[in-house]
Amino acid sequence: MVEKEGGGGGGSGGISEEEAAQYDRQIRLWGLEAQRRLRASRVLLVGMKGLGAEVAKNLILAGIKGLTMLDHQQVSQEDTRAQFLIPVGSLGRNRAEASLERAQNLNPMVDVKVDPENIENKAENFFTQFDAVCLTCCSRCILVKVDQICHKHGIRFFTGDVFGYYGYMFANLGAHEFVEEKTKVTKASQGVEDGPDTKKVKLDSTETTMVKKRVVFCQLKEALAVDWSSEKAKAALKRTTPDYFLLQVLLKFRTDKGRDPLPESYAEDSELLLQIRNEVLDSLGVGADLLPDDFIRPCPSGIHPTTTSSSSMASKGTGSSSAWVPTEPGVAGLPVRLPAAAVQPPVLLEPLQRPTSCSLALECRLHHLPLQLQLWGQHRHGPHGC
């Protein structure tokens, strides 16, 4: 093993020649120092459903030091259609353990482990061994609890989920300092030029300057507990996507029922979602008209759009791949199992690429804290953009 830019045979101080060759393209993108930091990072990933599998794949291929996949649930019929790390014939096995072999094969240089215990039973010191924690498929109380633990110990916290066509992600990086490169702004000297354009600010693209910035992230509990009755919040309400409130409804449904909305119990779940919608929006001090009754239709969790390219990579040699096949316009498609020959060439069919949905970003400052949630959901105003 030959060390690149110094270090000791693959130790924490540098990147080996083998790793430099493996990660060559991404080192060119974000630099050797960033790759060193990735290589020294240990990450906890909770929840190995469709989204968890995609996150695991991306982290392992990026070349982190170690990944622990934690999940106490067993493989369900839904998982066999939506989770490309789980091989055929794994029904009834622990979801994390069933994902281990394919996950490790993605990159043998990453130390991939599994933990079949319930996250609810984990003590505070369990999380301190990780540099970053990512939660999926968790209840609101667990999300808030783990975020508070991570904030206390300076651990980067991420959470996200997919509910049919809706999804969200939240990040708490604590106090984050970074440097941003900006183009210098110059003004024309008086007396040198004349005319109406003289006072206009000009950008000199040949000269740049480095600006140091600092962002303080808020905790999840604060992001979800905004007092919308205040004047400051009312002003921000006009710029807030309704999907923020939909997230509150879906998290409460998960807490009350211990599961997400399902296609097979659509009638029962629809009635409960409407009831929860009224309770949640009333408690937040906003009108129920923010979420029209039709918000329910794209919510069932049985919809798990995936990319055939990811599925093909993980299931190479099994003779089958997962693909997401849409049905009639406006009706959610369901993931099905297709022969490998039927998904050539790979077609990416993800919610954010479909004309019926749009990407929505919520970035507003309330109570002097940045509330940064990425939300995406079905577009209610037609198929042509936001």
GIGIDA-V391155 format. One record per residue. NEAR is the number of other ideal C-beta (glycine too) atoms within 12 Angstrom. Layout:
near->NEAR
near->NEAR
This chain:
near->17
near->17
near->21
near->26
near->18
near->15
near->22
near->13
near->17
near->23
near->17
near->18
near->18
near->24
near->37
near->27
near->18
near->19
near->34
near->27
near->17
near->25
near->31
near->17
near->14
near->23
near->25
near->12
near->13
near->16
near->15
near->26
near->16
near->21
near->31
near->30
near->22
near->34
near->37
near->23
near->30
near->29
near->40
near->43
near->45
near->47
near->42
near->48
near->45
near->45
near->40
near->44
near->46
near->39
near->39
near->46
near->37
near->26
near->34
near->40
near->27
near->31
near->38
near->38
near->31
near->29
near->45
near->40
near->47
near->41
near->40
near->23
near->33
near->22
near->30
near->28
near->19
near->30
near->39
near->34
near->33
near->38
near->47
near->45
near->46
near->44
near->29
near->23
near->12
near->28
near->19
near->16
near->26
near->26
near->40
near->42
near->30
near->34
near->46
near->33
near->23
near->34
near->42
near->24
near->22
near->32
near->29
near->16
near->29
near->33
near->23
near->34
near->26
near->31
near->30
near->25
near->21
near->20
near->36
near->19
near->12
near->26
near->14
near->16
near->12
near->24
near->35
near->19
near->22
near->34
near->29
near->37
near->44
near->45
near->46
near->42
near->41
near->40
near->29
near->29
near->21
near->29
near->39
near->27
near->27
near->43
near->36
near->23
near->29
near->37
near->28
near->18
near->23
near->20
near->31
near->29
near->40
near->38
near->43
near->33
near->40
near->39
near->43
near->37
near->39
near->46
near->38
near->38
near->32
near->40
near->31
near->41
near->27
near->23
near->17
near->18
near->14
near->14
near->13
near->14
near->13
near->16
near->17
near->17
near->16
near->16
near->16
near->18
near->11
near->9
near->7
near->11
near->14
near->11
near->9
near->8
near->12
near->15
near->13
near->13
near->13
near->18
near->15
near->15
near->11
near->9
near->14
near->15
near->15
near->13
near->15
near->13
near->14
near->15
near->21
near->21
near->30
near->32
near->31
near->40
near->22
near->26
near->38
near->32
near->21
near->32
near->19
near->30
near->14
near->15
near->11
near->17
near->24
near->20
near->14
near->24
near->27
near->13
near->18
near->30
near->32
near->32
near->36
near->41
near->40
near->42
near->42
near->37
near->42
near->43
near->35
near->30
near->38
near->32
near->21
near->22
near->21
near->14
near->25
near->39
near->39
near->27
near->26
near->15
near->20
near->22
near->15
near->19
near->31
near->24
near->17
near->28
near->40
near->25
near->22
near->32
near->35
near->23
near->20
near->34
near->28
near->20
near->21
near->30
near->19
near->28
near->18
near->23
near->13
near->28
near->34
near->19
near->17
near->18
near->34
near->33
near->26
near->37
near->40
near->33
near->38
near->34
near->40
near->42
near->40
near->43
near->31
near->31
near->25
near->37
near->41
near->31
near->28
near->35
near->34
near->18
near->15
near->24
near->16
near->26
near->35
near->43
near->37
near->37
near->24
near->25
near->13
near->9
near->11
near->20
near->18
near->34
near->30
near->26
near->36
near->27
near->28
near->24
near->16
near->20
near->12
near->19
near->30
near->14
near->12
near->21
near->22
near->20
near->29
near->28
near->35
near->26
near->17
near->26
near->18
near->30
near->34
near->26
near->24
near->31
near->22
near->31
near->23
near->27
near->22
near->30
near->20
near->11
near->23
near->27
near->35
near->29
near->38
near->26
near->38
near->36
near->40
near->38
near->26
near->26
near->15
near->13
near->15
near->10
near->12
near->21
